[in-house]
């Protein structure tokens, strides 16, 4: 398995990244992000400590020579100086800084608490930048029906099946692209391979079953390059993430939503929102359906519902009428 950090990371960092990839089963993309965050930090630390000439190009600073004594000298102040650098010199927003903060905390917790390379965890008290939690954007029930009704053309059965699965099952676009026809089971369930190669089983409702059956009757068989792929492109290959995205954008544009920030991921939000608000699905069940690792990720949909209830209360014409005090005439 090719991973980008093998040539650049120092041994202890490699150990941490391999742990994330093999034991924690994080995806290659996620591990790459950890590496990039930590490489940025250690490059900054080399400049901050005066360990490289001042005219050294930042992107050329190596980190493969970092050893345990260097790590032992890092403290909480260094982390806050790094956060300041990210905001001041790189212009990163709070969400981007928070991710790098999380990468730091994860690495130093591993080398101190699990591997005991350090006597203490210098990042234990590191506070995350406060980020504004934006409520997820989603289609209303009426817009969802309009989107399904907009499907037409040569690949209408395929496109309708994809949109139906997005809106009913809340799949990620990468999960949709990775589906095989053998993942569909006789007990009306479908096997989904999610983040970190974690499998989950989703039950298919009648709309999904009908849409898939209609598509399977016209699904290409001859000259198909990937015989197992469920959704086939016009080139007789497995539909890629980009191809699926382009198809979704086409129909969103058709109903006038493409310029409003909607995407495949918004269809996932739509499915979750409809299940929670209209179906009364328990938040813990919704977590398993969506394949979330933490319940906190799923709870955004309860916040969304609470926000809507708040807005409804504020929209009442009596919301700003207050009882006059006894001193008012």
Phi, psi and omega in degrees: 000122183280127176229140191285342188273355188299324184270339189255331187280149174281161189307316182293322178293320177301317181300317179295316183291321176294325176299315180297323185280320186264320182271311179280348178058039173287151180291159178302320179299316180295317179295321176300320180294319175302314181298314182297320178298314184287325176298319178299316180297313184288330173295316178299317182297325179294321176290314182301324180270001179069034184267355176228153178303144186297336181267010179291132177293129187306314185290350181259002181287121180279151176236004184286354181259005181288135182235175185304317179303324178296317182295325182293339181272351181282134180229183184297325179299321178300319181295318180290327174296321178295317179297321177296318178298318180298321181282314187285309187267332182253350176065030181282141179283176185298323181295318180292320179293324180296322179296318179291326176297318179296321178297319178297312182298319181295317181294311184288332174294320180297313186282344179260313185274325184264316184261342177061034174285336177241151179287334181213162178267108183290345184257008184300325182263008181293124181268140180281141174301139180286128180243147177278119181278105179283136177289140183295143178274141183208164177273147173287170177301317181295318179293325178296316178295319178298321179296315179296322180289345182279349184290132178201179175098186186300325184254032188297323180295317178296310183296320179295321179296318180296312181296323179296318178294319176303311189281339181257331186248346178067037180288151168285155181296326178293326178291321178297315181294331184273357183294137171252154180293338177285350177285342179277124186253161183291342181269022177065037174235165177225137179272129182239132177260109186262202180300143179064025180058030178271128180271146170216157181247129181243135177279138181262129176278179186296326179297317180293316181298314180297316181296319180292318179297319178297321180290318183298334179290336182242002181300132179300146178237313181288141175062015178285128184289317178250098187299333184275339186301137178284308184258122188251136179278175180292342177270012180062032175242167174300133177297129179277170176302316182295323179293317178296316179301316180298321178295316180296315179301323181300315182283327175297319178295324181298327179260011172082027182246353188297328183274004185253020175081023178270155184199182177302320182293331177291332175291325174297316176298322181298313179301314182296317181294317180295320179295319184284314187278321184262330183262349179065030181291134178300140185299328180287326175291318179299323177302315181289323179298317183279344181078030177284142178282324183239143179298330181301327179293321182286333186293350176301332181284333173286324177297321180299317179296318179297321179296320179294320178294323177296315180297323178296318179295319181290335182280350177298130183299344179266004188294340182248014178266121182241150180294137179289142178287164184295339181276350181282141178265000000 
